[in-house]
Amino acid sequence: MGESIMLEILKETGALLEGHFLLTSGKHSKEYVQCAKILRYPDKAAQVLQPVAEQLKDLKPDLLVGPAMGGIIVAYELGRQLGIEAIFTERVDGKMELRRGFEIPKGSRIVICEDVVTTAKSSLEVKDLLEEMGGEVIGLASIIDRTAGNVDVDIISAIQLHIDTFDKEDCPMCKEGLPYVKPGSRKIK
Ligand SMILES: [Zn+2]
């Protein structure tokens, strides 16, 4: 499946919004991504993750781990397509943990699953955790790769997306006088 079809699915499900956004970082952007909007449709989740599952086959993972919340459905759907186990880690007091009686068999070949990877910081935290527990992390899979090559990690993704962010003073949409929206809230300036 081509990236243009992926883009279309992201837009039609509302996962990729275009406009003028104030991000939690304080920066402004023209695009905003919310992967949960695709994953609410099981058929779309299956469709966007099919090319990712295809690439994962060659890696022959034994286990998929999706960090909560974003990674859970991604790991589950990839696990369904590959016919392998999918579990998740979750944050407890700010620290990533494996709970619920989940186990990492020694030497198991693990792929970490995310909905979107931007800095890969939390994925690397999960990698450390899983390796401390005796697993071998062999890859990182994601629907959207937003790293733009700024991170020294190989990501198997359905689509690579680069979203420009601006300081308020340099924001082209602000210069045009367009009102901005804070995603996740209904308030409009
Ligand atoms: Zn702006």
Backbone and ligand atoms as CSV (ligand in chain L), in Angstrom:
chain,resi,resn,atom,element,x,y,z
A,1,MET,N,N,0.852,-1.198,0.000
A,1,MET,CA,C,0.000,0.000,0.000
A,1,MET,C,C,0.889,1.250,0.000
A,2,GLY,N,N,0.568,2.204,-0.862
A,2,GLY,CA,C,1.393,3.406,-0.967
A,2,GLY,C,C,1.140,4.391,0.159
A,3,GLU,N,N,2.082,5.309,0.328
A,3,GLU,CA,C,1.958,6.311,1.396
A,3,GLU,C,C,0.792,7.251,1.148
A,4,SER,N,N,0.417,7.461,-0.131
A,4,SER,CA,C,-0.688,8.385,-0.399
A,4,SER,C,C,-2.014,7.804,0.092
A,5,ILE,N,N,-2.153,6.469,-0.011
A,5,ILE,CA,C,-3.367,5.827,0.507
A,5,ILE,C,C,-3.384,5.921,2.025
A,6,MET,N,N,-2.213,5.749,2.638
A,6,MET,CA,C,-2.086,5.891,4.094
A,6,MET,C,C,-2.524,7.290,4.530
A,7,LEU,N,N,-2.027,8.287,3.791
A,7,LEU,CA,C,-2.373,9.680,4.110
A,7,LEU,C,C,-3.879,9.893,4.029
A,8,GLU,N,N,-4.477,9.299,2.996
A,8,GLU,CA,C,-5.917,9.424,2.808
A,8,GLU,C,C,-6.670,8.829,4.000
A,9,ILE,N,N,-6.224,7.642,4.444
A,9,ILE,CA,C,-6.881,6.992,5.590
A,9,ILE,C,C,-6.723,7.852,6.844
A,10,LEU,N,N,-5.512,8.417,7.033
A,10,LEU,CA,C,-5.274,9.272,8.202
A,10,LEU,C,C,-6.219,10.462,8.187
A,11,LYS,N,N,-6.413,11.041,6.996
A,11,LYS,CA,C,-7.273,12.230,6.899
A,11,LYS,C,C,-8.744,11.875,7.051
A,12,GLU,N,N,-9.174,10.801,6.378
A,12,GLU,CA,C,-10.614,10.487,6.399
A,12,GLU,C,C,-11.084,10.016,7.774
A,13,THR,N,N,-10.167,9.454,8.595
A,13,THR,CA,C,-10.568,9.015,9.932
A,13,THR,C,C,-10.414,10.143,10.960
A,14,GLY,N,N,-9.836,11.270,10.523
A,14,GLY,CA,C,-9.632,12.386,11.442
A,14,GLY,C,C,-8.353,12.244,12.251
A,15,ALA,N,N,-7.499,11.285,11.874
A,15,ALA,CA,C,-6.245,11.085,12.611
A,15,ALA,C,C,-5.221,12.151,12.249
A,16,LEU,N,N,-5.347,12.695,11.044
A,16,LEU,CA,C,-4.462,13.778,10.636
A,16,LEU,C,C,-5.316,15.011,10.338
A,17,LEU,N,N,-5.164,16.015,11.172
A,17,LEU,CA,C,-5.946,17.242,11.010
A,17,LEU,C,C,-5.063,18.328,10.414
A,18,GLU,N,N,-5.667,19.167,9.591
A,18,GLU,CA,C,-4.951,20.308,9.047
A,18,GLU,C,C,-5.634,21.580,9.506
A,19,GLY,N,N,-4.831,22.564,9.887
A,19,GLY,CA,C,-5.378,23.816,10.388
A,19,GLY,C,C,-4.277,24.614,11.053
A,20,HIS,N,N,-4.538,25.068,12.267
A,20,HIS,CA,C,-3.577,25.878,13.013
A,20,HIS,C,C,-3.680,25.436,14.461
A,21,PHE,N,N,-2.624,24.807,14.957
A,21,PHE,CA,C,-2.710,24.160,16.265
A,21,PHE,C,C,-1.683,24.691,17.257
A,22,LEU,N,N,-2.115,24.792,18.499
A,22,LEU,CA,C,-1.204,25.081,19.608
A,22,LEU,C,C,-0.928,23.748,20.292
A,23,LEU,N,N,0.322,23.328,20.258
A,23,LEU,CA,C,0.688,22.029,20.824
A,23,LEU,C,C,1.013,22.154,22.308
A,24,THR,N,N,1.050,21.032,23.006
A,24,THR,CA,C,1.334,21.079,24.447
A,24,THR,C,C,2.736,21.633,24.704
A,25,SER,N,N,3.629,21.497,23.712
A,25,SER,CA,C,4.988,22.043,23.849
A,25,SER,C,C,5.000,23.570,23.802
A,26,GLY,N,N,3.857,24.174,23.407
A,26,GLY,CA,C,3.808,25.624,23.257
A,26,GLY,C,C,4.061,26.057,21.816
A,27,LYS,N,N,4.521,25.104,20.984
A,27,LYS,CA,C,4.780,25.408,19.579
A,27,LYS,C,C,3.474,25.378,18.782
A,28,HIS,N,N,3.543,25.976,17.595
A,28,HIS,CA,C,2.387,25.950,16.698
A,28,HIS,C,C,2.674,25.024,15.520
A,29,SER,N,N,1.629,24.467,14.930
A,29,SER,CA,C,1.809,23.623,13.744
A,29,SER,C,C,0.600,23.714,12.834
A,30,LYS,N,N,0.802,23.237,11.616
A,30,LYS,CA,C,-0.254,23.257,10.609
A,30,LYS,C,C,-0.991,21.921,10.576
A,31,GLU,N,N,-0.319,20.872,11.089
A,31,GLU,CA,C,-0.923,19.540,11.115
A,31,GLU,C,C,-0.928,19.013,12.550
A,32,TYR,N,N,-1.883,18.124,12.792
A,32,TYR,CA,C,-1.938,17.483,14.103
A,32,TYR,C,C,-2.343,16.025,13.922
A,33,VAL,N,N,-1.625,15.143,14.627
A,33,VAL,CA,C,-1.879,13.710,14.487
A,33,VAL,C,C,-2.454,13.135,15.775
A,34,GLN,N,N,-3.536,12.367,15.631
A,34,GLN,CA,C,-4.110,11.643,16.764
A,34,GLN,C,C,-4.456,10.238,16.288
A,35,CYS,N,N,-3.523,9.305,16.514
A,35,CYS,CA,C,-3.664,7.948,15.969
A,35,CYS,C,C,-4.879,7.191,16.496
A,36,ALA,N,N,-5.321,7.538,17.686
A,36,ALA,CA,C,-6.490,6.849,18.246
A,36,ALA,C,C,-7.690,6.965,17.311
A,37,LYS,N,N,-7.681,8.000,16.492
A,37,LYS,CA,C,-8.788,8.209,15.559
A,37,LYS,C,C,-8.830,7.146,14.456
A,38,ILE,N,N,-7.682,6.608,14.081
A,38,ILE,CA,C,-7.705,5.493,13.108
A,38,ILE,C,C,-8.072,4.209,13.831
A,39,LEU,N,N,-7.457,4.031,15.011
A,39,LEU,CA,C,-7.560,2.744,15.698
A,39,LEU,C,C,-8.964,2.460,16.219
A,40,ARG,N,N,-9.845,3.483,16.213
A,40,ARG,CA,C,-11.228,3.226,16.633
A,40,ARG,C,C,-11.961,2.403,15.584
A,41,TYR,N,N,-11.407,2.304,14.377
A,41,TYR,CA,C,-12.013,1.479,13.327
A,41,TYR,C,C,-11.152,0.235,13.117
A,42,PRO,N,N,-11.592,-0.925,13.608
A,42,PRO,CA,C,-10.768,-2.134,13.485
A,42,PRO,C,C,-10.338,-2.436,12.046
A,43,ASP,N,N,-11.216,-2.176,11.073
A,43,ASP,CA,C,-10.840,-2.490,9.682
A,43,ASP,C,C,-9.740,-1.559,9.184
A,44,LYS,N,N,-9.790,-0.285,9.610
A,44,LYS,CA,C,-8.737,0.659,9.201
A,44,LYS,C,C,-7.417,0.327,9.908
A,45,ALA,N,N,-7.526,-0.079,11.173
A,45,ALA,CA,C,-6.324,-0.468,11.926
A,45,ALA,C,C,-5.650,-1.635,11.214
A,46,ALA,N,N,-6.469,-2.608,10.785
A,46,ALA,CA,C,-5.928,-3.773,10.081
A,46,ALA,C,C,-5.267,-3.342,8.775
A,47,GLN,N,N,-5.928,-2.420,8.084
A,47,GLN,CA,C,-5.429,-1.962,6.777
A,47,GLN,C,C,-4.094,-1.215,6.899
A,48,VAL,N,N,-4.005,-0.262,7.834
A,48,VAL,CA,C,-2.761,0.517,7.933
A,48,VAL,C,C,-1.610,-0.320,8.491
A,49,LEU,N,N,-1.944,-1.338,9.288
A,49,LEU,CA,C,-0.870,-2.130,9.884
A,49,LEU,C,C,-0.450,-3.333,9.039
A,50,GLN,N,N,-1.179,-3.595,7.973
A,50,GLN,CA,C,-0.860,-4.751,7.122
A,50,GLN,C,C,0.563,-4.668,6.542
A,51,PRO,N,N,0.971,-3.514,5.971
A,51,PRO,CA,C,2.343,-3.445,5.445
A,51,PRO,C,C,3.411,-3.533,6.537
A,52,VAL,N,N,3.051,-3.111,7.740
A,52,VAL,CA,C,3.999,-3.200,8.859
A,52,VAL,C,C,4.163,-4.672,9.249
A,53,ALA,N,N,3.035,-5.378,9.350
A,53,ALA,CA,C,3.069,-6.812,9.681
A,53,ALA,C,C,3.888,-7.571,8.643
A,54,GLU,N,N,3.701,-7.188,7.380
A,54,GLU,CA,C,4.416,-7.838,6.276
A,54,GLU,C,C,5.936,-7.733,6.482
A,55,GLN,N,N,6.391,-6.525,6.867
A,55,GLN,CA,C,7.834,-6.321,7.075
A,55,GLN,C,C,8.336,-7.028,8.332
A,56,LEU,N,N,7.444,-7.138,9.333
A,56,LEU,CA,C,7.854,-7.779,10.587
A,56,LEU,C,C,8.075,-9.279,10.414
A,57,LYS,N,N,7.368,-9.868,9.443
A,57,LYS,CA,C,7.500,-11.321,9.212
A,57,LYS,C,C,8.959,-11.729,9.055
A,58,ASP,N,N,9.721,-10.907,8.334
A,58,ASP,CA,C,11.130,-11.230,8.075
A,58,ASP,C,C,11.959,-11.225,9.367
A,59,LEU,N,N,11.547,-10.411,10.334
A,59,LEU,CA,C,12.293,-10.325,11.592
A,59,LEU,C,C,12.021,-11.518,12.513
A,60,LYS,N,N,10.919,-12.228,12.247
A,60,LYS,CA,C,10.511,-13.386,13.047
A,60,LYS,C,C,10.482,-13.106,14.554
A,61,PRO,N,N,9.687,-12.134,14.963
A,61,PRO,CA,C,9.584,-11.882,16.416
A,61,PRO,C,C,8.790,-12.990,17.115
A,62,ASP,N,N,9.042,-13.175,18.420
A,62,ASP,CA,C,8.250,-14.127,19.227
A,62,ASP,C,C,7.163,-13.391,19.985
A,63,LEU,N,N,7.401,-12.089,20.202
A,63,LEU,CA,C,6.550,-11.355,21.135
A,63,LEU,C,C,6.494,-9.882,20.730
A,64,LEU,N,N,5.303,-9.296,20.869
A,64,LEU,CA,C,5.140,-7.866,20.605
A,64,LEU,C,C,4.800,-7.173,21.912
A,65,VAL,N,N,5.409,-6.008,22.124
A,65,VAL,CA,C,5.109,-5.254,23.343
A,65,VAL,C,C,4.726,-3.826,22.963
A,66,GLY,N,N,3.525,-3.415,23.342
A,66,GLY,CA,C,3.050,-2.071,23.038
A,66,GLY,C,C,2.916,-1.264,24.310
A,67,PRO,N,N,3.704,-0.213,24.465
A,67,PRO,CA,C,3.551,0.638,25.653
A,67,PRO,C,C,2.172,1.307,25.682
A,68,ALA,N,N,1.533,1.324,26.839
A,68,ALA,CA,C,0.228,1.973,26.992
A,68,ALA,C,C,0.389,3.489,26.840
A,69,MET,N,N,-0.635,4.188,26.373
A,69,MET,CA,C,-1.869,3.679,25.795
A,69,MET,C,C,-1.696,3.395,24.299
A,70,GLY,N,N,-0.936,4.267,23.630
A,70,GLY,CA,C,-0.874,4.260,22.172
A,70,GLY,C,C,-0.463,2.930,21.562
A,71,GLY,N,N,0.397,2.176,22.231
A,71,GLY,CA,C,0.934,0.968,21.627
A,71,GLY,C,C,0.061,-0.264,21.779
A,72,ILE,N,N,-0.920,-0.207,22.673
A,72,ILE,CA,C,-1.678,-1.423,22.997
A,72,ILE,C,C,-2.424,-1.984,21.789
A,73,ILE,N,N,-3.203,-1.139,21.142
A,73,ILE,CA,C,-4.009,-1.637,20.011
A,73,ILE,C,C,-3.109,-2.005,18.838
A,74,VAL,N,N,-2.035,-1.248,18.657
A,74,VAL,CA,C,-1.099,-1.529,17.557
A,74,VAL,C,C,-0.472,-2.907,17.750
A,75,ALA,N,N,-0.001,-3.185,18.967
A,75,ALA,CA,C,0.591,-4.492,19.257
A,75,ALA,C,C,-0.451,-5.600,19.075
A,76,TYR,N,N,-1.640,-5.354,19.562
A,76,TYR,CA,C,-2.719,-6.352,19.456
A,76,TYR,C,C,-3.018,-6.686,17.995
A,77,GLU,N,N,-3.185,-5.655,17.176
A,77,GLU,CA,C,-3.530,-5.882,15.776
A,77,GLU,C,C,-2.381,-6.566,15.015
A,78,LEU,N,N,-1.145,-6.146,15.298
A,78,LEU,CA,C,0.004,-6.794,14.645
A,78,LEU,C,C,0.119,-8.246,15.116
A,79,GLY,N,N,-0.159,-8.477,16.396
A,79,GLY,CA,C,-0.140,-9.836,16.937
A,79,GLY,C,C,-1.196,-10.706,16.273
A,80,ARG,N,N,-2.336,-10.112,16.012
A,80,ARG,CA,C,-3.419,-10.837,15.327
A,80,ARG,C,C,-2.985,-11.223,13.906
A,81,GLN,N,N,-2.368,-10.254,13.214
A,81,GLN,CA,C,-1.972,-10.533,11.830
A,81,GLN,C,C,-0.814,-11.533,11.750
A,82,LEU,N,N,0.081,-11.483,12.754
A,82,LEU,CA,C,1.254,-12.363,12.717
A,82,LEU,C,C,1.026,-13.678,13.461
A,83,GLY,N,N,-0.069,-13.733,14.206
A,83,GLY,CA,C,-0.348,-14.947,14.980
A,83,GLY,C,C,0.592,-15.142,16.150
A,84,ILE,N,N,1.034,-14.028,16.775
A,84,ILE,CA,C,1.909,-14.145,17.940
A,84,ILE,C,C,1.358,-13.329,19.112
A,85,GLU,N,N,1.982,-13.545,20.277
A,85,GLU,CA,C,1.529,-12.912,21.518
A,85,GLU,C,C,1.804,-11.404,21.510
A,86,ALA,N,N,0.856,-10.643,22.062
A,86,ALA,CA,C,1.027,-9.192,22.176
A,86,ALA,C,C,0.679,-8.757,23.589
A,87,ILE,N,N,1.634,-8.129,24.272
A,87,ILE,CA,C,1.387,-7.660,25.641
A,87,ILE,C,C,1.691,-6.164,25.707
A,88,PHE,N,N,1.561,-5.575,26.885
A,88,PHE,CA,C,1.842,-4.142,26.984
A,88,PHE,C,C,2.532,-3.774,28.286
A,89,THR,N,N,3.259,-2.672,28.242
A,89,THR,CA,C,3.835,-2.086,29.448
A,89,THR,C,C,2.994,-0.868,29.800
A,90,GLU,N,N,3.109,-0.404,31.019
A,90,GLU,CA,C,2.334,0.775,31.428
A,90,GLU,C,C,3.133,1.580,32.445
A,91,ARG,N,N,2.801,2.862,32.532
A,91,ARG,CA,C,3.515,3.722,33.468
A,91,ARG,C,C,2.909,3.635,34.856
A,92,VAL,N,N,3.790,3.433,35.834
A,92,VAL,CA,C,3.369,3.451,37.227
A,92,VAL,C,C,4.257,4.493,37.910
A,93,ASP,N,N,3.641,5.530,38.451
A,93,ASP,CA,C,4.390,6.644,39.057
A,93,ASP,C,C,5.489,7.151,38.110
A,94,GLY,N,N,5.141,7.271,36.841
A,94,GLY,CA,C,6.059,7.840,35.870
A,94,GLY,C,C,7.076,6.871,35.296
A,95,LYS,N,N,7.101,5.639,35.814
A,95,LYS,CA,C,8.101,4.672,35.350
A,95,LYS,C,C,7.434,3.541,34.583
A,96,MET,N,N,8.016,3.162,33.415
A,96,MET,CA,C,7.460,2.077,32.612
A,96,MET,C,C,7.635,0.746,33.329
A,97,GLU,N,N,6.556,-0.035,33.394
A,97,GLU,CA,C,6.616,-1.341,34.057
A,97,GLU,C,C,5.839,-2.384,33.281
A,98,LEU,N,N,6.210,-3.636,33.490
A,98,LEU,CA,C,5.460,-4.761,32.959
A,98,LEU,C,C,4.659,-5.340,34.111
A,99,ARG,N,N,3.342,-5.271,34.011
A,99,ARG,CA,C,2.501,-5.714,35.119
A,99,ARG,C,C,1.573,-6.841,34.666
A,100,ARG,N,N,0.537,-7.076,35.409
A,100,ARG,CA,C,-0.554,-8.002,35.070
A,100,ARG,C,C,-0.102,-9.440,34.865
A,101,GLY,N,N,1.032,-9.783,35.453
A,101,GLY,CA,C,1.519,-11.154,35.317
A,101,GLY,C,C,2.150,-11.459,33.969
A,102,PHE,N,N,2.343,-10.431,33.150
A,102,PHE,CA,C,3.019,-10.649,31.864
A,102,PHE,C,C,4.474,-11.023,32.130
A,103,GLU,N,N,5.020,-11.879,31.268
A,103,GLU,CA,C,6.406,-12.305,31.434
A,103,GLU,C,C,7.190,-12.178,30.140
A,104,ILE,N,N,8.499,-12.030,30.286
A,104,ILE,CA,C,9.403,-11.979,29.138
A,104,ILE,C,C,10.260,-13.244,29.176
A,105,PRO,N,N,9.930,-14.224,28.330
A,105,PRO,CA,C,10.776,-15.427,28.315
A,105,PRO,C,C,12.202,-15.053,27.907
A,106,LYS,N,N,13.185,-15.661,28.574
A,106,LYS,CA,C,14.585,-15.328,28.314
A,106,LYS,C,C,14.936,-15.495,26.835
A,107,GLY,N,N,15.561,-14.476,26.270
A,107,GLY,CA,C,15.997,-14.556,24.874
A,107,GLY,C,C,14.897,-14.358,23.852
A,108,SER,N,N,13.679,-14.013,24.321
A,108,SER,CA,C,12.603,-13.840,23.342
A,108,SER,C,C,12.875,-12.640,22.441
A,109,ARG,N,N,12.530,-12.812,21.168
A,109,ARG,CA,C,12.757,-11.772,20.159
A,109,ARG,C,C,11.538,-10.854,20.136
A,110,ILE,N,N,11.779,-9.614,20.591
A,110,ILE,CA,C,10.664,-8.699,20.826
A,110,ILE,C,C,10.677,-7.529,19.850
A,111,VAL,N,N,9.477,-7.168,19.367
A,111,VAL,CA,C,9.316,-5.907,18.632
A,111,VAL,C,C,8.434,-4.990,19.474
A,112,ILE,N,N,8.905,-3.767,19.690
A,112,ILE,CA,C,8.131,-2.767,20.419
A,112,ILE,C,C,7.192,-2.088,19.422
A,113,CYS,N,N,5.932,-1.937,19.802
A,113,CYS,CA,C,4.912,-1.403,18.891
A,113,CYS,C,C,4.353,-0.087,19.418
A,114,GLU,N,N,4.328,0.915,18.549
A,114,GLU,CA,C,3.823,2.241,18.928
A,114,GLU,C,C,2.822,2.715,17.876
A,115,ASP,N,N,2.014,3.710,18.219
A,115,ASP,CA,C,1.150,4.299,17.196
A,115,ASP,C,C,1.928,5.359,16.405
A,116,VAL,N,N,2.688,6.173,17.151
A,116,VAL,CA,C,3.513,7.183,16.496
A,116,VAL,C,C,4.815,7.335,17.278
A,117,VAL,N,N,5.909,7.455,16.554
A,117,VAL,CA,C,7.205,7.666,17.201
A,117,VAL,C,C,7.729,9.026,16.787
A,118,THR,N,N,8.040,9.864,17.776
A,118,THR,CA,C,8.552,11.208,17.475
A,118,THR,C,C,9.999,11.339,17.936
A,119,THR,N,N,10.234,11.140,19.224
A,119,THR,CA,C,11.609,11.215,19.744
A,119,THR,C,C,12.170,9.825,20.051
A,120,ALA,N,N,11.285,8.835,20.112
A,120,ALA,CA,C,11.634,7.447,20.449
A,120,ALA,C,C,12.113,7.305,21.895
A,121,LYS,N,N,11.959,8.371,22.677
A,121,LYS,CA,C,12.447,8.353,24.054
A,121,LYS,C,C,11.758,7.264,24.880
A,122,SER,N,N,10.423,7.205,24.800
A,122,SER,CA,C,9.727,6.210,25.618
A,122,SER,C,C,9.936,4.803,25.065
A,123,SER,N,N,10.086,4.684,23.731
A,123,SER,CA,C,10.362,3.361,23.151
A,123,SER,C,C,11.693,2.835,23.666
A,124,LEU,N,N,12.677,3.725,23.786
A,124,LEU,CA,C,13.998,3.303,24.262
A,124,LEU,C,C,13.957,2.944,25.740
A,125,GLU,N,N,13.085,3.624,26.471
A,125,GLU,CA,C,12.898,3.290,27.886
A,125,GLU,C,C,12.313,1.874,28.011
A,126,VAL,N,N,11.358,1.571,27.133
A,126,VAL,CA,C,10.745,0.237,27.138
A,126,VAL,C,C,11.772,-0.818,26.727
A,127,LYS,N,N,12.608,-0.468,25.762
A,127,LYS,CA,C,13.666,-1.392,25.303
A,127,LYS,C,C,14.572,-1.763,26.472
A,128,ASP,N,N,15.013,-0.755,27.230
A,128,ASP,CA,C,15.884,-1.008,28.383
A,128,ASP,C,C,15.210,-1.951,29.377
A,129,LEU,N,N,13.925,-1.667,29.638
A,129,LEU,CA,C,13.172,-2.486,30.591
A,129,LEU,C,C,13.118,-3.941,30.131
A,130,LEU,N,N,12.774,-4.146,28.849
A,130,LEU,CA,C,12.593,-5.505,28.326
A,130,LEU,C,C,13.923,-6.259,28.287
A,131,GLU,N,N,14.997,-5.523,28.010
A,131,GLU,CA,C,16.305,-6.185,27.952
A,131,GLU,C,C,16.813,-6.533,29.352
A,132,GLU,N,N,16.489,-5.658,30.311
A,132,GLU,CA,C,16.818,-5.979,31.710
A,132,GLU,C,C,16.112,-7.254,32.151
A,133,MET,N,N,14.926,-7.485,31.562
A,133,MET,CA,C,14.128,-8.652,31.943
A,133,MET,C,C,14.515,-9.897,31.152
A,134,GLY,N,N,15.522,-9.768,30.277
A,134,GLY,CA,C,16.022,-10.947,29.573
A,134,GLY,C,C,15.587,-11.082,28.127
A,135,GLY,N,N,14.810,-10.119,27.625
A,135,GLY,CA,C,14.374,-10.169,26.225
A,135,GLY,C,C,15.405,-9.559,25.296
A,136,GLU,N,N,15.207,-9.791,24.004
A,136,GLU,CA,C,16.086,-9.189,23.007
A,136,GLU,C,C,15.203,-8.350,22.080
A,137,VAL,N,N,15.357,-7.037,22.154
A,137,VAL,CA,C,14.524,-6.157,21.316
A,137,VAL,C,C,15.141,-6.100,19.921
A,138,ILE,N,N,14.385,-6.593,18.932
A,138,ILE,CA,C,14.919,-6.694,17.567
A,138,ILE,C,C,14.320,-5.653,16.631
A,139,GLY,N,N,13.389,-4.842,17.132
A,139,GLY,CA,C,12.834,-3.838,16.237
A,139,GLY,C,C,11.812,-2.947,16.907
A,140,LEU,N,N,11.492,-1.874,16.189
A,140,LEU,CA,C,10.489,-0.915,16.640
A,140,LEU,C,C,9.530,-0.701,15.476
A,141,ALA,N,N,8.235,-0.945,15.738
A,141,ALA,CA,C,7.232,-0.794,14.691
A,141,ALA,C,C,6.252,0.293,15.084
A,142,SER,N,N,5.764,1.020,14.084
A,142,SER,CA,C,4.857,2.119,14.375
A,142,SER,C,C,3.968,2.397,13.163
A,143,ILE,N,N,2.783,2.933,13.395
A,143,ILE,CA,C,1.970,3.350,12.251
A,143,ILE,C,C,2.670,4.539,11.595
A,144,ILE,N,N,2.978,5.555,12.413
A,144,ILE,CA,C,3.582,6.774,11.875
A,144,ILE,C,C,4.986,6.970,12.441
A,145,ASP,N,N,5.919,7.246,11.550
A,145,ASP,CA,C,7.286,7.584,11.938
A,145,ASP,C,C,7.456,9.083,11.741
A,146,ARG,N,N,7.546,9.799,12.856
A,146,ARG,CA,C,7.700,11.256,12.790
A,146,ARG,C,C,9.114,11.690,13.139
A,147,THR,N,N,10.054,10.737,13.174
A,147,THR,CA,C,11.395,11.079,13.646
A,147,THR,C,C,12.181,11.915,12.643
A,148,ALA,N,N,11.789,11.849,11.359
A,148,ALA,CA,C,12.469,12.617,10.306
A,148,ALA,C,C,13.973,12.358,10.316
A,149,GLY,N,N,14.349,11.126,10.672
A,149,GLY,CA,C,15.756,10.753,10.659
A,149,GLY,C,C,16.579,11.372,11.779
A,150,ASN,N,N,15.896,11.990,12.768
A,150,ASN,CA,C,16.620,12.652,13.855
A,150,ASN,C,C,16.973,11.713,14.998
A,151,VAL,N,N,16.536,10.459,14.887
A,151,VAL,CA,C,16.749,9.509,15.965
A,151,VAL,C,C,17.513,8.318,15.404
A,152,ASP,N,N,18.463,7.827,16.179
A,152,ASP,CA,C,19.303,6.734,15.712
A,152,ASP,C,C,18.647,5.380,15.972
A,153,VAL,N,N,17.441,5.201,15.441
A,153,VAL,CA,C,16.699,3.962,15.631
A,153,VAL,C,C,16.015,3.633,14.306
A,154,ASP,N,N,16.054,2.365,13.911
A,154,ASP,CA,C,15.327,1.956,12.707
A,154,ASP,C,C,13.880,1.696,13.079
A,155,ILE,N,N,12.966,2.286,12.312
A,155,ILE,CA,C,11.549,2.120,12.611
A,155,ILE,C,C,10.848,1.525,11.399
A,156,ILE,N,N,10.087,0.468,11.643
A,156,ILE,CA,C,9.268,-0.114,10.587
A,156,ILE,C,C,7.905,0.558,10.694
A,157,SER,N,N,7.563,1.367,9.708
A,157,SER,CA,C,6.335,2.153,9.822
A,157,SER,C,C,5.486,2.044,8.564
A,158,ALA,N,N,4.214,2.445,8.701
A,158,ALA,CA,C,3.324,2.486,7.540
A,158,ALA,C,C,3.553,3.775,6.767
A,159,ILE,N,N,3.905,4.833,7.485
A,159,ILE,CA,C,4.101,6.118,6.820
A,159,ILE,C,C,5.077,6.989,7.607
A,160,GLN,N,N,5.896,7.734,6.863
A,160,GLN,CA,C,6.784,8.710,7.489
A,160,GLN,C,C,6.155,10.076,7.302
A,161,LEU,N,N,6.089,10.815,8.385
A,161,LEU,CA,C,5.405,12.097,8.332
A,161,LEU,C,C,6.288,13.149,8.982
A,162,HIS,N,N,6.468,14.250,8.287
A,162,HIS,CA,C,7.218,15.336,8.908
A,162,HIS,C,C,6.274,16.505,9.170
A,163,ILE,N,N,6.138,16.859,10.424
A,163,ILE,CA,C,5.259,17.972,10.783
A,163,ILE,C,C,6.114,19.121,11.297
A,164,ASP,N,N,6.071,20.234,10.581
A,164,ASP,CA,C,6.837,21.416,11.012
A,164,ASP,C,C,6.172,22.048,12.220
A,165,THR,N,N,7.009,22.461,13.182
A,165,THR,CA,C,6.466,23.210,14.314
A,165,THR,C,C,7.149,24.576,14.349
A,166,PHE,N,N,6.441,25.560,14.857
A,166,PHE,CA,C,6.933,26.940,14.852
A,166,PHE,C,C,6.789,27.569,16.231
A,167,ASP,N,N,7.724,28.456,16.553
A,167,ASP,CA,C,7.504,29.332,17.701
A,167,ASP,C,C,6.424,30.323,17.284
A,168,LYS,N,N,5.664,30.781,18.287
A,168,LYS,CA,C,4.547,31.688,18.017
A,168,LYS,C,C,4.969,32.857,17.114
A,169,GLU,N,N,6.160,33.408,17.408
A,169,GLU,CA,C,6.638,34.606,16.692
A,169,GLU,C,C,6.895,34.324,15.213
A,170,ASP,N,N,7.256,33.055,14.915
A,170,ASP,CA,C,7.612,32.720,13.531
A,170,ASP,C,C,6.510,31.948,12.814
A,171,CYS,N,N,5.347,31.824,13.444
A,171,CYS,CA,C,4.302,30.964,12.894
A,171,CYS,C,C,3.623,31.627,11.687
A,172,PRO,N,N,3.678,30.968,10.513
A,172,PRO,CA,C,3.072,31.569,9.316
A,172,PRO,C,C,1.554,31.709,9.430
A,173,MET,N,N,0.902,30.802,10.176
A,173,MET,CA,C,-0.560,30.884,10.313
A,173,MET,C,C,-0.942,32.069,11.211
A,174,CYS,N,N,-0.121,32.300,12.254
A,174,CYS,CA,C,-0.350,33.474,13.117
A,174,CYS,C,C,-0.206,34.749,12.292
A,175,LYS,N,N,0.814,34.753,11.410
A,175,LYS,CA,C,1.053,35.940,10.585
A,175,LYS,C,C,-0.127,36.228,9.670
A,176,GLU,N,N,-0.833,35.148,9.261
A,176,GLU,CA,C,-2.030,35.330,8.423
A,176,GLU,C,C,-3.252,35.686,9.261
A,177,GLY,N,N,-3.067,35.680,10.590
A,177,GLY,CA,C,-4.166,36.036,11.481
A,177,GLY,C,C,-5.180,34.927,11.692
A,178,LEU,N,N,-4.809,33.688,11.388
A,178,LEU,CA,C,-5.726,32.558,11.580
A,178,LEU,C,C,-5.824,32.203,13.062
A,179,PRO,N,N,-7.025,31.964,13.559
A,179,PRO,CA,C,-7.144,31.540,14.959
A,179,PRO,C,C,-6.606,30.121,15.127
A,180,TYR,N,N,-6.030,29.817,16.297
A,180,TYR,CA,C,-5.520,28.455,16.504
A,180,TYR,C,C,-6.417,27.661,17.430
A,181,VAL,N,N,-6.252,26.364,17.350
A,181,VAL,CA,C,-7.028,25.432,18.154
A,181,VAL,C,C,-6.044,24.658,19.017
A,182,LYS,N,N,-6.455,24.415,20.261
A,182,LYS,CA,C,-5.635,23.568,21.117
A,182,LYS,C,C,-6.245,22.168,21.021
A,183,PRO,N,N,-5.562,21.227,20.355
A,183,PRO,CA,C,-6.161,19.906,20.163
A,183,PRO,C,C,-6.525,19.263,21.499
A,184,GLY,N,N,-7.634,18.582,21.509
A,184,GLY,CA,C,-8.066,17.929,22.740
A,184,GLY,C,C,-8.970,18.814,23.573
A,185,SER,N,N,-8.990,20.099,23.273
A,185,SER,CA,C,-9.911,20.981,23.973
A,185,SER,C,C,-10.851,21.603,22.953
A,186,ARG,N,N,-11.967,22.082,23.405
A,186,ARG,CA,C,-12.928,22.661,22.476
A,186,ARG,C,C,-12.746,24.170,22.363
A,187,LYS,N,N,-11.839,24.669,23.202
A,187,LYS,CA,C,-11.658,26.119,23.221
A,187,LYS,C,C,-10.951,26.612,21.970
A,188,ILE,N,N,-11.462,27.654,21.413
A,188,ILE,CA,C,-10.823,28.286,20.263
A,188,ILE,C,C,-10.549,29.729,20.650
A,189,LYS,N,N,-9.324,30.159,20.358
A,189,LYS,CA,C,-8.956,31.519,20.729
A,189,LYS,C,C,-9.781,32.543,19.940
L,1,ZN,ZN,ZN,0.419,30.118,15.068
